[in-house]
Amino acid sequence: MESWLKTGCSIMLNGWTDGNNHTIINFLASCPQGTMCLRSFDASNKVKDATLLFEPLDDFIKEAREKNVVQIITDNASNYVLVGKMLESKYKSIFWTPCVAHCIDLMLEDIGKVEWVKNIVEHAKCITKYI
C-alpha cells in the first residue's frame, strides 16, 4: 500500500449491506494514480457507532502515513460526522468532507416527497412503461 499511496490522497469509507444482511465497510484511497479499494471489514455483528468506525480508520491513516492523507470522505450520517470531527481533532492536517453523491441523493429523496414532484414522477413512470 505504501508504494501506491502518495501525498495528497483522499480516504473514503463506503458501507453497504449485501443480500444476506452482512454490513461491509470498504476503505478506498483516491490519489493522482487513481482510486483503489485497499481494505474491507465485516461489521455485521457490530454497532456502527463512531468508536467502531474511528479505530480502523485511525489505524489505516497510521499505516498509510499521515503525511499522505489530506482528506477523509464519508456519508453524512451522524456517526460519520462524529468520526470526522474526531479525526480532525487528532490530525490537524486532515479534514473531513461529506460525500457529495450521498448529499445529493438525500436532497433528491426530499424533493421527491413534494406532492407535485411525486405526481410528475409517477406520470413519467407511466409514460416510460408505455414506451
C-alpha positions in Angstrom: 0.0 0.0 0.0 2.7 2.5 0.9 4.3 2.5 -2.5 0.9 3.2 -4.1 -0.2 6.0 -1.7 1.3 9.3 -2.4 1.0 12.7 -0.7 -2.4 14.2 -1.3 -4.6 11.1 -1.1 -8.3 11.1 0.0 -9.5 8.2 2.0 -13.1 7.2 1.5 -15.3 5.0 3.6 -18.1 3.2 1.9 -20.5 1.0 3.8 -23.1 -1.3 2.3 -25.2 -4.3 3.1 -25.3 -7.4 1.0 -28.2 -9.7 0.2 -27.6 -11.7 3.4 -27.7 -8.6 5.6 -23.9 -8.5 6.1 -22.6 -5.0 6.6 -19.3 -4.4 4.8 -17.2 -1.3 5.2 -14.7 -0.5 2.5 -11.6 1.7 2.7 -10.8 3.3 -0.6 -7.9 5.7 -1.4 -8.1 8.2 -4.2 -4.7 9.5 -5.4 -3.3 11.0 -8.6 -2.7 7.4 -9.6 -6.4 6.6 -9.4 -8.8 5.1 -6.9 -8.4 1.7 -5.3 -10.2 -0.3 -2.6 -7.5 -1.1 -0.1 -9.3 -2.8 2.7 -12.7 -4.1 3.8 -14.1 -5.4 7.0 -17.3 -7.1 8.1 -19.2 -5.0 10.6 -22.3 -7.2 10.6 -22.3 -8.0 14.3 -21.1 -4.6 15.5 -22.8 -1.4 16.3 -21.8 1.2 13.7 -21.0 3.9 16.2 -18.2 6.5 15.9 -15.8 4.3 18.0 -16.2 1.3 15.7 -15.5 3.5 12.7 -12.8 5.6 14.2 -10.4 2.8 15.3 -9.9 1.1 12.0 -9.7 4.4 10.2 -7.2 5.7 12.6 -5.1 2.5 12.1 -5.4 2.9 8.3 -4.2 6.5 8.5 -1.2 5.4 10.6 -0.4 2.6 8.1 -0.8 5.0 5.1 1.2 7.6 7.0 -0.5 10.8 8.0 1.6 12.9 5.6 0.0 11.0 2.6 -3.6 11.7 3.7 -5.3 15.0 3.1 -9.0 14.2 3.4 -11.5 11.7 4.7 -14.8 11.4 2.8 -17.8 9.6 4.3 -21.6 9.9 4.1 -23.1 12.5 6.4 -24.8 10.2 8.9 -24.3 11.4 12.5 -21.8 8.6 13.4 -19.6 9.5 10.4 -19.8 13.2 11.2 -18.5 12.5 14.7 -15.7 10.3 13.3 -14.8 13.2 11.0 -14.6 15.6 14.0 -12.6 13.1 16.0 -10.1 12.7 13.1 -9.8 16.4 12.5 -9.0 17.0 16.2 -6.3 14.2 16.2 -4.8 15.0 12.8 -4.6 18.8 12.2 -3.5 18.2 8.5 -6.5 16.0 7.6 -10.0 17.3 7.1 -13.4 15.5 6.8 -15.8 16.0 3.9 -19.3 14.6 3.4 -19.8 12.6 0.3 -21.4 14.8 -2.4 -23.3 11.9 -4.0 -24.8 11.0 -0.7 -25.9 14.6 0.0 -27.4 14.9 -3.5 -29.2 11.6 -3.0 -30.7 12.8 0.3 -31.8 16.1 -1.3 -33.5 14.3 -4.3 -35.3 12.0 -1.8 -36.7 15.0 0.0 -37.6 16.7 -3.3 -39.4 13.5 -4.4 -41.6 13.8 -1.4 -43.1 17.1 -2.6 -46.6 16.3 -3.8 -46.4 17.9 -7.3 -42.9 16.4 -7.9 -44.2 13.0 -6.8 -47.1 13.3 -9.3 -44.8 14.2 -12.2 -42.5 11.3 -11.4 -45.5 8.9 -11.4 -46.6 10.2 -14.7 -43.1 9.9 -16.1 -43.0 6.2 -14.9 -46.3 5.5 -16.7 -45.0 7.1 -19.9 -41.8 5.1 -19.7 -43.7 1.8 -19.2 -45.9 2.6 -22.1 -43.0 3.4 -24.4 
